Amino acid sequence: MSLFEGSGVALATPMNKDGSVNYDSLKELIEFQIEGGTDAIISCGTSGEASTLSEEEHLEVIRYTCETVNKRIPVIAGTGSNSTATAIYLSVEAEKRGADGVLLVTPYYNKATQKGLIHHYTAIADSIHIPAILYNVPSRTGVTIQPETINELVRNVKNILGVKEASGNFTNILRTFYLLRGTEFDMYSGNDDQIVPIMALGGKGVISVLANVAPAQTHEMCRAMLDGDVKKAAAMQTDAAELIRQLFVEVNPIPVKAALNMMGKEVGSLRSPLTEMEDEHKKALEESMKEYGIL
């Protein structure tokens, strides 16, 4: 059974002026997402600046998110690490705090082999009782989970359900679907400009940056695909193209936090080494938001 179908938001983490987590603003963001029809919340992913949260902050954000959501929709905790032991610790603790599943990025910097990835993911999944989703994002981690590796993990580790696919490599994406045909397997687009293409191949939805600022539209796009209305979904994907481009003109989550602040969501600044968005990029982002109808 899928953790969710449709639009999962890779939620930004709001910060106070002193750099601490702004839990009041986080609550407002969560309610904005649920009201907009978002199908799942991903807490402490890349968009949530997990890499600059301490372990204590990381787990407290997950706990607070789970408590605030209160089982209205699934909460999936980002608990990946380049250390298997750390990923196990975060995953076990996230489960204790109420997470419905975990999202596990590939180990970064040390660049595990495919054999190493199998060992890493199996060890984490075996330590918890909730479902796990692999996260394939080689542009950030320097390593690709090959289709054969995804196939082996999904077939042999009972609580590994599938993958968030952000490689942009449609040859590998198609091969993954081929190898796993006939199985209960979930693929989510990890790129907002590829929601419709991946869902057309059988994907279950998206884990989305766009949904931070356009939850209702992202949910509706996915719902149209799930309902078989490809024409409507394709038109919505095209309509969002320029806004999506602007949301990635600088590294995520720089633009999405700028966009949320423009919308009055008061998510604050970013933790170093991320910096505020360049003025010329911010202006273009604002124009795209106006064109899309969310400002």
C-alpha positions in Angstrom: 0.0 0.0 0.0 1.3 3.5 -0.9 2.2 6.0 1.8 0.3 8.5 -0.3 -0.9 9.3 -3.8 -0.8 12.8 -5.2 1.1 15.9 -4.0 3.6 15.6 -1.1 5.1 18.9 -0.1 8.8 19.1 0.7 8.0 21.6 3.4 10.3 24.6 4.1 11.4 25.1 7.7 10.7 28.7 8.9 13.4 30.5 10.9 13.3 33.3 13.5 15.5 36.3 13.1 18.0 34.7 15.5 18.2 31.6 13.2 16.1 29.3 15.5 13.2 27.4 14.2 9.9 29.4 14.1 7.3 26.9 15.3 4.4 29.3 15.1 5.1 29.9 11.4 5.6 26.2 10.9 2.1 25.5 12.2 0.7 28.1 9.8 2.5 26.5 6.9 1.2 23.0 7.9 -2.4 24.3 8.0 -2.0 26.1 4.7 -0.9 22.8 3.1 -3.7 20.8 4.6 -6.3 23.4 3.6 -4.9 23.4 0.1 -5.4 19.6 -0.3 -1.8 18.5 0.0 -1.7 14.7 0.3 1.4 14.3 2.5 4.0 16.5 4.3 7.7 15.7 4.0 9.4 17.1 7.0 13.2 17.9 7.2 14.0 17.2 3.6 16.3 19.3 1.4 13.7 22.1 1.3 13.5 22.0 5.1 17.3 22.7 5.4 17.8 19.5 7.2 21.5 19.6 6.5 22.0 22.6 8.8 19.6 21.5 11.6 21.2 19.9 14.6 20.0 16.3 15.3 17.9 17.7 18.3 16.3 20.4 16.1 15.8 17.8 13.3 13.8 15.5 15.5 11.9 18.3 17.3 10.7 19.6 13.9 9.6 16.1 13.0 7.8 15.7 16.3 6.1 19.1 16.1 5.0 18.4 12.5 3.5 15.0 13.4 1.8 16.4 16.4 0.3 19.4 14.5 -0.8 17.2 11.5 -2.3 14.8 14.0 -2.8 12.0 11.4 -4.9 14.1 9.0 -2.4 13.3 6.2 0.8 11.3 6.3 4.0 12.8 7.6 7.2 11.5 6.0 10.4 12.4 7.8 13.7 13.1 5.9 16.2 11.0 7.9 18.9 10.1 5.4 22.6 10.6 6.1 25.9 9.7 4.6 26.5 7.7 7.8 24.4 4.6 8.1 24.5 4.7 11.9 23.2 8.3 11.9 20.4 7.5 9.4 19.3 4.5 11.6 19.3 6.7 14.7 17.2 9.5 13.0 14.8 7.0 11.4 14.2 5.1 14.7 13.7 8.4 16.5 11.4 9.8 13.8 9.2 6.7 14.1 9.0 7.2 17.9 7.9 10.8 17.3 5.0 9.7 15.0 6.3 9.8 11.5 4.3 7.6 9.0 7.4 7.0 6.8 10.9 8.1 6.1 12.6 9.5 3.0 16.2 8.4 2.7 18.6 10.4 0.5 21.6 8.5 -0.9 24.8 8.8 1.1 26.6 12.0 -0.1 30.4 12.7 -0.3 31.6 9.2 0.5 29.8 8.0 -2.7 28.8 4.4 -1.8 28.9 1.7 -4.5 25.7 0.0 -5.5 26.6 -2.9 -3.0 27.1 -0.2 -0.4 23.7 1.4 -1.1 22.0 -2.0 -0.7 23.7 -2.6 2.6 22.9 1.0 3.8 19.3 1.0 2.9 18.6 -2.5 4.1 20.2 -1.7 7.5 18.0 1.4 7.9 14.8 -0.3 6.8 15.4 -3.3 9.0 15.7 -0.9 12.0 12.2 0.5 11.7 8.6 -0.6 11.3 7.4 2.2 9.1 7.7 2.5 5.3 10.8 3.9 3.6 11.2 5.8 0.3 14.6 6.0 -1.4 15.7 9.4 -2.7 17.7 9.4 -5.9 19.2 12.9 -6.4 22.7 12.5 -7.9 23.1 16.3 -8.6 23.3 16.8 -4.8 24.9 13.6 -3.6 27.3 12.5 -6.4 25.8 9.0 -6.6 23.0 7.4 -8.6 20.8 4.6 -7.4 20.8 2.4 -10.4 17.5 0.8 -11.6 18.8 -2.7 -10.7 19.6 -1.6 -7.2 16.1 0.0 -6.7 14.6 -3.3 -8.1 16.6 -5.4 -5.6 15.7 -3.2 -2.6 12.0 -2.9 -3.4 11.7 -6.7 -4.1 13.7 -7.9 -1.1 13.1 -5.3 1.7 9.5 -5.4 2.7 9.2 -1.8 4.0 11.0 -0.1 1.1 8.1 1.0 -1.0 9.8 2.9 -3.8 11.7 6.0 -4.8 11.6 9.8 -5.1 13.2 10.2 -8.5 15.1 13.4 -9.0 17.8 12.3 -11.4 16.0 13.6 -14.5 17.3 10.5 -16.3 14.3 9.1 -18.1 16.2 6.2 -19.5 16.8 5.0 -16.0 13.3 5.9 -14.8 11.8 3.9 -17.6 14.1 0.9 -16.8 13.1 1.1 -13.2 9.4 0.8 -14.1 10.3 -2.1 -16.5 12.2 -4.0 -13.9 9.5 -3.5 -11.2 6.5 -4.1 -13.5 3.9 -6.3 -11.7 5.0 -5.2 -8.2 3.5 -2.9 -5.7 6.0 -0.1 -6.3 5.8 3.7 -5.8 7.7 6.3 -7.8 7.3 10.0 -7.0 8.7 12.7 -9.2 11.4 14.7 -7.4 11.3 17.4 -10.0 8.3 19.7 -10.3 8.8 20.1 -14.1 8.4 16.3 -14.5 5.3 15.5 -12.5 3.1 14.6 -15.5 5.7 12.7 -17.5 6.6 10.4 -14.5 3.0 9.9 -13.5 2.2 9.0 -17.2 4.6 6.1 -16.7 2.9 5.0 -13.6 4.2 7.3 -10.9 2.1 7.9 -7.8 2.7 11.7 -7.5 5.3 14.2 -6.6 7.4 15.3 -3.6 7.2 18.9 -4.5 8.9 22.3 -3.9 6.2 24.0 -5.9 3.5 22.8 -3.5 5.0 25.1 -0.8 3.5 28.1 -2.7 0.8 26.4 -4.8 -0.6 23.5 -2.8 -4.0 23.4 -4.3 -2.7 23.6 -7.9 -0.1 20.9 -7.4 -2.6 18.6 -5.7 -5.1 19.2 -8.6 -2.5 18.5 -11.2 -1.7 15.1 -9.6 -5.4 14.4 -9.0 -6.1 14.9 -12.7 -3.4 12.4 -13.6 -4.6 9.9 -11.1 -8.1 10.3 -12.6 -6.8 9.8 -16.1 -7.4 13.5 -17.3 -4.0 13.8 -18.9 -5.0 16.8 -21.0 -5.9 18.8 -17.9 -2.8 17.8 -16.0 -0.5 18.5 -19.0 -2.0 22.0 -19.3 -1.5 22.6 -15.6 2.1 21.4 -15.9 2.7 23.8 -18.7 1.0 26.7 -16.9 3.4 26.2 -14.0 6.5 25.9 -16.1 7.9 29.4 -15.6 7.2 29.5 -11.9 8.9 26.2 -11.5 11.9 27.5 -13.4 12.2 30.5 -11.2 11.9 28.4 -8.0 15.1 26.7 -9.1 17.0 29.6 -10.6 19.1 29.5 -7.4 19.6 26.4 -5.3 16.6 25.1 -3.4 15.3 26.3 -0.9 16.6 29.8 -1.5 13.9 30.8 -4.0 11.0 29.0 -2.3 11.7 30.8 1.0 11.8 34.1 -0.8 8.5 33.2 -2.5 6.8 32.3 0.8 8.0 35.5 2.4 6.5 37.4 -0.6 3.2 35.6 0.2 3.4 36.9 3.8 4.2 33.4 5.3 7.1 34.8 7.4 9.5 31.9 7.0 12.5 34.1 7.6 16.0 33.7 6.2 18.2 30.7 5.5 21.0 29.1 7.4 24.5 29.6 6.2 26.0 28.7 3.8 22.8 29.5 1.9 22.3 33.2 1.3 19.4 35.4 0.4 18.2 35.4 -3.2 19.8 37.9 -5.6 17.6 40.9 -6.3 17.3 40.3 -10.0 16.3 36.7 -9.5 13.8 37.8 -6.8 12.2 40.2 -9.1 11.8 37.6 -11.8 10.4 35.1 -9.3 7.8 37.7 -8.1 6.7 38.3 -11.7 6.3 34.6 -12.3 4.2 34.3 -9.1 2.0 37.2 -10.3 1.6 35.6 -13.7 0.6 32.3 -12.1 -1.9 34.0 -9.9 -0.5 33.4 -6.4 0.5 37.0 -5.7 
